[in-house]
């Protein structure tokens, strides 16, 4: 690799050859070894520790150049026999110190072949998924950055679970012991470690972005499949792309455009009824749910999935107007309903309408107004509920049953009857 050029366009990295002071490295950094990220700064290896560099410098480094620099002869090198870790310092460059700067949860791992980012979480017990299943769930977070999940490891006390299982005796004599050990390990705390790679020229910045998204998704999944709470947390954290590929369901519906509530005439009236019906569908369901405006749908294997993030002009996402329409058209009022607008920049954003699970005794929720074909009937009442990713109307028989049950209840409460 010729000096000044890398296939990725990232900065070259060079190992400082001598162990003496360097005019470019602050005196209190001098401890052991240093890597120079050309035009951006230093990655420092304090004595008896790993390399650590400020994010402002290390993100510019070409990954192959970083790997080649670390493969150079050093007195304490673990490469090429063992991989070496590199930590990301989170302070700004002028505040960085290799021994005291807070470090990112995501690390780099350098081996003779490649550089990977490594995300990790700790769980109280065995994960919900096999490693291959979790790898598939996390892959979209890496794909967004042009990366791939290299592998997923489950560890107990620093050792891979598969290796521990392989050490258990197979003979019948130790069968009960092996079964007891397996049960014990299932209940022990597990570390889940995910390795993210890029298969072409790239920079540390790209790998780090992919690793951080995988880390965020790993945190969201550690208690089980995504639900309203974890999906909302990802949206509020500014990570809507981590929901791409998720299927619409009994708890999730997305829209690519606002409802057009500011329209006048029949169009505005229909838009208000449509919004009210979409909320009422969830209110008549049996779980917490959310309606999100700002995603384009796509069809995959016959189901609707989140295909792309499509922020909507903020002027179409007036929180007060949405709340007023819902309160005006849905009866009774939806308990605990919240509406949140997320500014995505460029005067565009995403709107989240959270519909908590409603008390069964308040169901069914009614909507003032109905849509029949291309006509809007404002004086009518409609009753709808969610089923899977679609919706169904509540039948006349069900409505009649609700009325009969209500009358029976009132009759039972009237002691003079």
C-alpha positions in Angstrom: 0.0 0.0 0.0 1.7 3.2 -1.1 1.8 6.1 1.3 -1.0 8.5 1.1 -3.4 6.1 -0.7 -5.9 3.5 0.6 -8.6 1.7 -1.4 -11.2 2.8 1.1 -10.2 6.5 1.1 -9.4 6.3 4.8 -6.3 7.5 6.5 -3.2 5.4 6.6 -1.9 4.1 10.0 1.7 3.7 10.9 3.4 2.2 14.0 5.8 4.6 15.8 9.0 2.7 15.5 10.9 4.0 18.6 9.8 4.1 22.2 11.1 7.6 22.8 9.1 10.8 23.1 7.4 12.3 20.0 6.7 15.9 19.4 3.2 15.0 18.2 2.3 12.8 21.2 1.6 14.6 24.5 4.2 13.6 27.2 1.6 12.0 29.5 0.6 9.6 26.6 4.1 8.1 26.4 3.9 4.7 27.9 4.6 1.9 25.4 3.5 2.0 21.7 1.6 4.4 19.5 -0.1 4.2 16.1 -0.3 7.4 14.0 -3.5 7.9 12.0 -2.2 10.2 9.3 -3.6 13.8 9.6 -5.9 12.8 12.4 -4.1 11.8 15.6 -2.8 8.9 17.7 -3.9 5.4 18.9 -2.1 4.7 22.1 -1.1 1.5 23.9 -0.5 2.2 27.6 1.8 -0.3 29.2 0.1 -3.6 30.1 -3.1 -2.6 28.3 -4.7 -2.6 24.9 -4.6 0.1 22.2 -7.1 2.9 22.6 -7.8 5.9 20.4 -10.1 8.9 20.4 -13.1 8.4 18.2 -12.3 11.7 16.4 -9.1 10.1 15.1 -9.7 6.4 14.8 -12.9 6.6 12.7 -10.8 7.9 9.8 -8.4 5.0 9.8 -8.4 2.5 6.9 -9.0 -0.9 8.5 -6.5 -2.8 6.4 -3.8 -0.1 7.1 -4.7 -0.4 10.9 -4.3 -4.2 10.7 -1.0 -4.0 8.9 0.4 -1.5 11.3 -0.5 -3.7 14.3 1.1 -6.7 12.6 4.5 -4.9 12.8 7.0 -6.2 15.3 6.3 -4.9 18.8 7.8 -6.1 22.1 4.4 -7.0 23.6 2.5 -7.9 20.4 0.0 -10.8 20.5 -0.4 -10.7 16.8 -0.2 -12.7 14.7 -0.6 -15.6 17.1 -3.5 -14.1 19.0 -5.9 -11.3 18.0 -5.7 -8.0 19.8 -8.4 -5.5 21.0 -8.6 -1.8 20.2 -10.9 0.4 22.3 -12.7 3.6 21.2 -12.3 6.6 23.5 -15.5 8.7 23.7 -14.0 12.0 24.8 -13.3 14.7 22.2 -9.8 14.7 20.9 -8.6 17.5 23.2 -9.9 15.7 26.3 -8.7 12.3 25.4 -6.4 10.3 27.7 -5.8 6.6 27.0 -6.1 5.6 30.7 -9.0 7.6 31.9 -11.2 8.4 28.9 -14.6 6.5 28.9 -14.6 3.8 26.3 -17.3 2.7 23.8 -19.1 -0.6 24.6 -18.2 -1.6 21.0 -14.5 -2.6 20.5 -12.4 -3.5 17.5 -10.8 -6.9 17.2 -7.7 -7.2 15.0 -6.5 -10.6 13.7 -4.0 -11.4 10.9 -6.9 -11.5 8.3 -9.3 -8.7 9.2 -10.6 -6.1 11.6 -14.0 -6.7 13.1 -16.2 -4.8 15.5 -17.5 -6.7 18.5 -20.8 -5.9 20.3 -21.6 -7.6 23.6 -24.4 -7.8 26.2 -24.8 -9.9 29.4 -27.9 -11.8 30.1 -29.1 -13.4 33.3 -29.6 -16.8 31.7 -29.5 -18.6 28.4 -30.6 -16.4 25.5 -34.0 -16.9 23.8 -32.4 -17.9 20.5 -29.9 -20.2 19.1 -26.8 -18.4 17.9 -27.8 -18.9 14.2 -31.2 -17.5 14.8 -29.9 -14.4 16.6 -27.4 -13.9 13.8 -30.3 -13.7 11.3 -32.2 -11.2 13.5 -29.1 -8.9 13.8 -28.1 -9.1 10.1 -30.3 -6.2 8.9 -28.5 -3.9 11.3 -25.2 -4.7 9.8 -26.4 -4.8 6.2 -27.6 -1.2 6.5 -23.8 -0.3 6.6 -22.7 -2.7 4.0 -21.4 -5.1 6.7 -22.2 -8.7 7.7 -22.5 -10.6 11.0 -19.4 -12.7 11.1 -20.4 -14.9 14.0 -22.3 -15.0 17.3 -20.8 -16.5 20.4 -22.4 -17.4 23.8 -20.0 -17.4 26.7 -20.2 -18.4 30.4 -17.4 -17.0 32.6 -15.4 -16.1 29.4 -15.7 -19.6 27.8 -17.8 -20.5 24.8 -20.8 -22.6 25.7 -20.3 -25.0 22.9 -16.8 -25.7 24.1 -18.1 -26.4 27.6 -20.7 -28.7 26.3 -18.2 -30.6 24.3 -16.1 -31.3 27.4 -19.0 -33.1 29.1 -18.7 -36.9 29.2 -20.8 -38.9 26.8 -21.0 -42.2 28.7 -24.1 -43.4 30.4 -22.2 -43.4 33.7 -22.0 -39.6 33.7 -25.4 -39.0 32.0 -27.1 -37.5 35.0 -24.1 -35.4 35.8 -24.0 -34.0 32.3 -27.7 -33.3 32.3 -27.3 -31.4 35.6 -24.4 -29.4 34.3 -26.4 -28.4 31.2 -29.3 -27.2 33.3 -26.9 -25.3 35.6 -25.3 -23.6 32.6 -28.6 -22.6 31.1 -29.5 -20.7 34.4 -26.1 -19.0 34.6 -25.4 -15.5 33.3 -24.4 -15.5 29.6 -22.4 -13.1 27.6 -23.6 -12.7 24.0 -20.7 -11.5 21.7 -21.4 -10.5 18.1 -18.6 -10.0 15.5 -19.3 -7.7 12.6 -17.1 -7.7 9.5 -16.9 -5.8 6.2 -15.7 -7.8 3.1 -14.2 -4.9 1.2 -12.1 -1.8 1.7 -13.6 0.4 4.4 -12.8 2.6 7.3 -13.1 2.1 11.0 -16.0 4.6 11.0 -18.1 2.3 8.9 -17.3 -0.7 11.0 -18.0 1.2 14.2 -21.4 2.5 12.9 -22.4 -1.1 12.1 -21.2 -2.4 15.4 -23.1 0.3 17.3 -26.3 -0.5 15.5 -25.8 -4.2 16.2 -25.2 -3.4 19.8 -28.4 -1.3 20.0 -30.4 -4.1 18.3 -28.8 -6.7 20.6 -29.9 -4.7 23.7 -33.4 -4.4 22.3 -33.6 -8.2 21.7 -32.0 -9.4 24.9 -35.4 -9.8 26.7 -37.1 -11.4 23.7 -38.6 -10.4 20.4 -39.2 -6.7 19.6 -42.4 -5.3 21.1 -43.9 -1.8 21.4 -41.5 -0.8 24.2 -38.3 -1.8 22.5 -39.4 -0.6 19.0 -40.4 2.8 20.5 -37.0 3.0 22.3 -35.2 2.4 19.0 -37.3 5.2 17.3 -36.6 7.6 20.1 -32.9 6.8 20.0 -32.8 7.9 16.3 -32.5 4.4 15.0 -35.6 3.8 12.8 -33.6 1.9 10.2 -33.2 -0.9 12.8 -36.9 -1.7 12.4 -36.6 -2.3 8.6 -37.8 -5.8 7.7 -40.1 -6.0 10.7 -43.6 -7.2 9.8 -46.7 -5.3 10.5 -48.7 -7.2 13.2 -51.4 -7.0 15.8 -49.2 -4.4 17.6 -47.7 -2.4 14.7 -48.9 -0.5 11.7 -47.0 2.0 9.6 -48.0 4.8 7.2 -45.8 6.5 4.6 -47.8 9.7 4.7 -49.7 11.8 7.1 -53.5 11.5 7.2 -54.1 14.9 5.7 -56.1 16.2 8.6 -55.9 19.8 7.4 -57.9 19.1 4.3 -61.3 20.8 3.9 -64.5 19.2 2.8 -65.1 15.4 2.2 -61.4 14.7 2.0 -60.7 16.0 5.4 -63.7 14.3 7.0 -62.6 11.0 5.5 -59.0 11.4 6.7 -60.3 12.0 10.3 -62.4 8.9 10.3 -59.6 6.8 8.9 -57.2 8.0 11.7 -59.9 7.3 14.3 -60.6 3.8 12.9 -56.9 3.0 12.8 -56.5 3.9 16.5 -59.8 2.2 17.5 -58.6 -1.1 15.8 -55.7 -1.2 18.3 -57.9 0.0 21.2 -60.2 -3.0 20.5 -57.2 -5.4 20.5 -55.6 -7.3 23.3 -52.1 -5.9 23.5 -50.1 -2.7 23.6 -49.8 -1.3 20.0 -48.3 1.6 18.0 -49.2 3.4 14.8 -46.1 5.0 13.2 -46.1 7.5 10.4 -42.9 7.7 8.4 -42.2 4.3 6.9 -42.7 2.9 3.5 -44.2 -0.7 3.4 -42.9 -3.5 1.2 -44.4 -6.9 0.5 -42.3 -10.0 1.4 -43.6 -13.5 1.4 -47.2 -12.2 1.4 -46.8 -10.0 4.5 -46.4 -6.2 4.8 -43.0 -5.3 6.2 -41.2 -2.0 6.9 -39.3 -1.4 3.7 -37.7 2.0 4.1 -37.7 5.0 6.4 -39.7 7.9 4.9 -39.9 10.9 7.1 -42.9 13.2 6.6 -43.0 17.0 6.6 -43.4 18.2 10.1 -46.3 20.4 9.1 -48.3 17.3 8.5 -47.5 15.9 11.9 -49.3 18.3 14.2 -49.5 16.4 17.5 -52.3 18.5 19.0 -54.4 18.1 15.8 -53.9 14.4 15.8 -54.9 14.2 19.5 -58.0 16.4 19.0 -59.2 14.2 16.1 -58.8 11.0 18.0 -60.5 12.4 21.1 -63.4 13.7 19.0 -64.1 10.6 17.0 -63.2 7.6 19.3 -65.6 6.7 22.1 -64.8 6.2 24.9 -61.5 8.1 25.2 -58.4 5.9 24.8 -56.7 5.5 28.2 -53.0 6.2 28.2 -52.8 7.2 24.5 -49.7 9.2 23.7 -48.5 10.9 20.5 -44.8 11.6 20.0 -43.1 13.5 17.1 -39.5 12.8 16.3 -37.6 15.4 14.3 -35.4 13.7 11.7 -34.0 17.0 10.3 -34.7 18.9 7.1 -38.1 19.8 8.5 -39.2 16.2 8.3 -40.0 13.6 11.0 -41.8 10.5 12.3 -44.9 10.4 14.4 -45.6 7.6 17.0 -49.2 7.0 18.2 -49.0 4.7 21.2 -52.2 2.8 22.1 -51.8 0.9 25.3 -53.8 -2.2 26.0 -57.3 -1.1 27.0 -59.5 -2.4 29.8 -61.8 -5.1 28.4 -64.8 -3.6 30.1 -64.4 -0.4 28.0 -64.4 -2.3 24.7 -65.6 -2.1 22.0 -64.3 1.4 21.1 -66.6 3.1 18.7 -65.8 5.6 15.9 -68.1 8.6 15.1 -68.3 8.2 11.4 -68.1 5.4 8.8 -66.6 5.1 5.3 -68.8 3.2 2.8 -67.0 2.9 -0.5 -66.1 6.4 -1.6 -68.7 8.0 0.8 -68.2 9.3 4.3 -71.1 8.9 6.7 -70.5 11.3 9.6 -73.7 10.4 11.5 -72.9 6.6 11.5 -71.0 4.6 14.0 -68.3 2.1 13.0 -66.6 -0.6 15.1 -63.4 -2.2 13.9 -60.6 -4.2 15.5 -57.1 -5.4 14.5 -56.4 -9.0 13.5 -52.8 -9.7 12.5 -51.6 -7.1 10.1 -55.2 -6.5 8.9 -58.5 -5.5 10.4 -62.0 -6.8 10.6 -65.4 -5.3 11.5 -67.3 -6.3 14.6 -70.4 -8.1 13.5 -74.0 -7.1 14.3 -74.3 -10.2 16.5 -71.3 -9.1 18.6 -72.8 -5.6 19.0 -76.1 -7.1 20.0 -74.3 -9.4 22.5 -72.5 -6.4 24.0 -75.9 -4.6 24.4 -77.6 -7.6 26.0 -74.7 -8.1 28.4 -74.8 -4.5 29.4 -78.5 -4.6 30.1 -78.1 -7.7 32.1 -75.4 -6.1 34.2 -77.5 -3.0 34.8 -80.5 -5.2 35.8 -78.4 -7.1 38.3 -77.2 -3.8 39.8 -80.7 -2.6 40.4 -81.9 -4.0 43.7 -85.5 -2.8 43.1 -85.9 -4.7 39.8 
